[in-house]
Amino acid sequence: MELRHLRYLVATAEQGSFSAAARRLHVAQSAISEQLADLEQEIGVQLFTRSSRKTSLTVAGELFLDEARRILANAENAIDIARRADRGEIGTLRIGFFAGSIVVDFPRLISTFRNQHPGIRLSLVEMPPARQWPALVRGEIDIGFSRRLEPEFRSELASELIHQDPIVAIVPKGHPVAPGPVDLRDLAHEPFVLSSRDVSPSVFDKVIELCAEAGFSPRIASISSVWSSVVLMVQAGEGVALLPLNQQQTRARDLAFCPLKAKNAFVEFVMVWSPHHDNDLNRNFRKLARIHAASKLRT
């Protein structure tokens, strides 16, 4: 049994004859008659009472008609769902992000996307940059907001620069270098609290690079896997830190967040995706994220 059998049956039942159904469907009358006879033979039930003047449904045919209409409606709905999903109008979008950007205001971005695409379910997954990249390769998330890709992922993933996040020196409020701008040579003898390279290689490498350019290697007092712990350790007197500036950090009122004099004191904040798993839904979100980030930079 195929969908065309059901379409022929519905048309014949509604038109009352094979000839009228044939005209409605733009097929030969013999094709409809033969196909419906095949359907009756296949299911072993007579669906029509045939006469020279009228073709009508049997009792079994009436009940079968109700189910046929339901099946055809479900088939049309399935086609519509598939087409809407292909256009990026419905589906699920999984977004990886990390706490650390001063540019992308996630609540407003997500709220705007949901208002514009009510048929899309958004799943937000907080994970550090180093975890996002393999998750994107495996198709576990669709889009990541991350740091610059490590070389091993650049052949498999695509990225787009959203912003350059400034690196600041985090020191106690009464520190001699506050409020900056800071020449890193003035911190050469300080103990440093660093963010783990396993979590964000680009931030760790940038700190080492900036210190090297200032003529010293940082004396590492402690390493933490999350930026909030780095800030807490500075508050506790463990040392000073270099981190990308973000709005959550500045709530620590006993600390100073000092700009650096170095012109290259920034790390890239990028949007990342896998070309192998790309679709219209992903592209629609990326387009909005670009607009959103650009508008935030202008404010």
Beta strands, then each sheet from edge to edge (+ up, - down):
strand 1: 48-50
strand 2: 55-57
strand 3: 91-97
strand 4: 120-126
strand 5: 143-147
strand 6: 158-172
strand 7: 191-195
strand 8: 219-224
strand 9: 241-244
strand 10: 255-259
strand 11: 266-273
sheet 1: 1+ 2-
sheet 2: 4+ 3+ 5+ 11- 6+ 9-
sheet 3: 4+ 3+ 5+ 11- 6+ 10-
sheet 4: 7+ 8+
end
